[in-house]
């Protein structure tokens, strides 16, 4: 058995944290079968502060395969009782969880900033708000897991049941862990499934806090949370014969591996993967709201660490210089700094590996004979920003769609501006990608806007707005950006239930 922790299961309130000092909280436990536990390995992993290189926030268990087995066994044992629970009781539990998250929004938001490097005001608080909204939404639709009755005559009762899949392994990324957990956990629970959460290696703390709150209101084993290397325990979850569904969010590269593992045993799966998303601006789309919309769509306030970032900026040649100049001015005014500082618009990228990867793309952009640096282009080399993994907003002008910077997901605050002339040309460039997650179209001509939106090979298209996902809408990608849909009733039914047909012959 996994060993129970002796200290409190709650992560301490962090409102007084000074980013320029090391926060040393207690070791944080995982959650298996309703209990805070260490790993069976006895090993721990440091959680590092992205805003302070080398600074350790706290430690979390380094789970092993045996911990995966314990968590899955707990979820499997809890499944019959949870699936049989009346939907109103499941809805009540989700609502109570939402209420506590909302009451502790400051705890969740500050811990998110500390954990991920995302700025408190622009990213962490909205992420917490989204999590609350998603729990409440799925509580509201828990009773919509319905079947249908077929008109088969008076001597036949033919009907379908939508039944939960069983044990769901939810594998989470580090860029927006709370929001992505909100895409998966309440939908899976509302439909009657049990869950094993795999927290991201680099940002596990908010997920452990979420697990602590959930376990106050859920039966033992219904929600479990593991920490540790994804290559070990993520792989073990994908391979586990008692995991009925794998729900993964992360890179396309890792997603292929996870899908192959789960597919070999014909497990259910959904994949929300990478993106290289087009921002298409028509000449008639320029107004006072455009720049704010492009800022949102570019996800610069999340340091570009978003699979929905509109990182390919297609500007019509007639307004190219005007819009690019104004956008550069706006992006150049963003405050990059301490994630916990209310003044910061942008925080830090997650770790050294990601920092270096972004830097290499910047080097390539600076050395290009065709592109020029319109903004940024180099990481800070002096001053307080060198104390963390900080990059500044970067815009390259004169790009072409075939350039590597316009084809690969950088996952950093890097925008490539590309001119276009005709609608057919820009649609062809936008679709010339193996990704197909998100897209943004800016035009006040309804024909231009909707015709273009309909032609784009992307699962989620926004017109004249650049915000994030909203509870109730179906979200997911085309092509190598993923499989399945989330955030909606349709996504819950498609992703977390299966249909059983029942035929009954009635006696005369």
PEPEHU-V809289 format. One record per residue. N is the residue number from 1. SS is DSSP state (~ for helix, > for strand, _ for the rest). PHI is phi as a letter, one per 20 degrees, with the letter a starting at -180 (999 if undefined). Layout:
n:ss:phi
N:SS:PHI
N:SS:PHI
This chain:
n:ss:phi
1:_:999
2:_:f
3:_:e
4:>:f
5:_:f
6:_:e
7:_:e
8:_:g
9:_:e
10:_:e
11:_:f
12:_:f
13:_:g
14:_:d
15:_:f
16:_:e
17:_:f
18:_:e
19:_:g
20:_:e
21:_:c
22:_:f
23:_:e
24:_:d
25:_:e
26:_:f
27:_:g
28:>:d
29:_:e
30:>:e
31:>:c
32:>:c
33:_:l
34:_:m
35:>:c
36:>:f
37:>:c
38:_:e
39:_:e
40:_:f
41:_:f
42:_:m
43:_:e
44:>:c
45:>:c
46:>:f
47:>:d
48:>:e
49:_:e
50:_:f
51:_:e
52:_:c
53:_:g
54:_:m
55:_:e
56:>:e
57:>:f
58:>:a
59:>:c
60:>:c
61:>:f
62:_:e
63:_:f
64:_:d
65:~:f
66:~:f
67:~:f
68:~:g
69:~:f
70:~:f
71:~:f
72:~:f
73:~:f
74:~:f
75:~:f
76:~:f
77:~:f
78:~:e
79:~:f
80:~:g
81:~:f
82:~:f
83:~:f
84:~:e
85:_:f
86:_:g
87:~:g
88:~:f
89:~:f
90:~:f
91:~:f
92:~:f
93:~:f
94:~:f
95:~:f
96:~:f
97:~:f
98:~:g
99:~:f
100:~:f
101:~:g
102:~:f
103:~:f
104:_:d
105:~:g
106:~:f
107:~:g
108:~:f
109:~:f
110:~:f
111:~:f
112:~:f
113:~:f
114:~:f
115:~:f
116:~:d
117:_:n
118:_:f
119:_:f
120:~:f
121:~:f
122:~:e
123:~:c
124:~:f
125:~:f
126:~:g
127:~:f
128:~:f
129:~:g
130:~:f
131:~:f
132:~:g
133:~:f
134:~:f
135:~:f
136:~:f
137:~:f
138:~:f
139:~:f
140:~:f
141:_:d
142:~:g
143:~:e
144:~:e
145:_:e
146:_:d
147:_:e
148:_:c
149:>:d
150:>:e
151:_:f
152:_:d
153:_:o
154:_:f
155:_:e
156:>:c
157:>:d
158:>:c
159:>:b
160:>:d
161:>:d
162:>:e
163:>:d
164:>:f
165:_:f
166:_:p
167:>:e
168:>:d
169:>:e
170:>:d
171:>:d
172:_:d
173:_:e
174:_:e
175:_:f
176:_:b
177:~:f
178:~:f
179:~:f
180:~:f
181:~:g
182:~:f
183:~:f
184:~:d
185:~:f
186:~:f
187:~:f
188:~:f
189:~:f
190:~:g
191:_:e
192:_:o
193:_:e
194:>:d
195:>:c
196:>:d
197:>:e
198:>:d
199:_:f
200:_:f
201:_:g
202:_:e
203:_:b
204:_:e
205:~:f
206:~:f
207:~:f
208:~:f
209:~:f
210:~:g
211:~:f
212:~:f
213:~:f
214:~:g
215:~:f
216:~:f
217:~:d
218:_:d
219:_:f
220:_:g
221:_:n
222:_:f
223:>:c
224:>:c
225:>:c
226:>:d
227:_:c
228:_:q
229:_:f
230:~:f
231:~:f
232:~:e
233:~:e
234:~:f
235:~:f
236:~:f
237:~:f
238:~:f
239:~:e
240:_:f
241:_:f
242:_:e
243:_:e
244:_:e
245:>:b
246:>:d
247:>:d
248:>:d
249:>:c
250:_:r
251:_:f
252:~:f
253:~:g
254:~:f
255:~:g
256:~:g
257:~:f
258:~:f
259:~:f
260:~:f
261:~:f
262:~:f
263:~:f
264:~:f
265:_:d
266:_:l
267:_:f
268:>:f
269:>:b
270:>:c
271:>:c
272:>:d
273:_:d
274:_:f
275:_:b
276:_:c
277:_:e
278:>:e
279:>:d
280:>:d
281:>:d
282:_:e
283:~:f
284:~:e
285:~:e
286:_:e
287:_:b
288:_:f
289:_:e
290:~:f
291:~:f
292:~:f
293:~:f
294:~:f
295:~:f
296:~:f
297:~:f
298:~:f
299:_:l
300:~:f
301:~:f
302:~:d
303:_:m
304:_:m
305:_:e
306:_:b
307:_:f
308:_:e
309:_:f
310:_:e
311:_:e
312:>:d
313:>:e
314:>:e
315:>:d
316:>:g
317:_:g
318:_:f
319:_:c
320:~:g
321:~:f
322:~:f
323:~:f
324:~:f
325:~:f
326:~:f
327:~:f
328:~:g
329:~:f
330:~:f
331:~:f
332:~:f
333:_:e
334:_:f
335:_:e
336:>:e
337:_:a
338:_:g
339:_:g
340:_:e
341:_:e
342:_:f
343:_:f
344:_:f
345:_:e
346:>:c
347:_:d
348:_:d
349:_:f
350:_:f
351:_:a
352:~:f
353:~:g
354:~:f
355:~:g
356:~:f
357:~:f
358:~:f
359:~:g
360:~:f
361:~:f
362:~:f
363:~:g
364:~:f
365:~:f
366:~:f
367:~:e
368:_:f
369:_:f
370:_:e
371:_:e
372:>:c
373:>:e
374:>:e
375:>:a
376:_:m
377:_:n
378:_:c
379:_:f
380:_:g
381:_:d
382:_:b
383:_:n
384:~:f
385:~:f
386:~:f
387:~:f
388:_:c
389:_:e
390:_:d
391:_:d
392:_:d
393:_:g
394:>:c
395:>:c
396:>:d
397:>:d
398:_:m
399:_:f
400:_:c
401:_:f
402:_:e
403:_:f
404:~:g
405:~:f
406:~:e
407:_:d
408:_:d
409:_:f
410:_:e
411:_:l
412:_:b
413:_:f
414:>:c
415:>:d
416:>:d
417:>:e
418:>:c
419:>:f
420:>:b
421:_:d
422:_:d
423:~:f
424:~:g
425:~:f
426:~:f
427:~:f
428:~:f
429:~:f
430:~:f
431:~:e
432:_:e
433:_:a
434:_:e
435:>:e
436:>:a
437:_:e
438:>:c
439:>:b
440:>:c
441:>:c
442:>:c
443:_:a
444:_:e
445:_:e
446:~:f
447:~:f
448:~:g
449:~:f
450:~:f
451:~:f
452:~:f
453:~:g
454:~:f
455:~:e
456:_:f
457:_:e
458:_:b
459:_:e
460:>:b
461:>:c
462:>:d
463:>:d
464:_:l
465:_:b
466:_:c
467:_:f
468:_:e
469:_:f
470:_:c
471:_:g
472:_:o
473:_:e
474:_:e
475:>:c
476:_:r
477:_:d
478:>:e
479:>:l
480:_:e
481:_:e
482:>:q
483:>:c
484:_:n
485:_:c
486:>:c
487:_:m
488:_:c
489:~:g
490:~:g
491:~:f
492:~:f
493:~:f
494:~:f
495:~:e
496:~:c
497:>:c
498:>:c
499:>:e
500:>:d
501:>:e
502:>:c
503:>:d
504:>:c
505:>:e
506:_:e
507:_:f
508:_:f
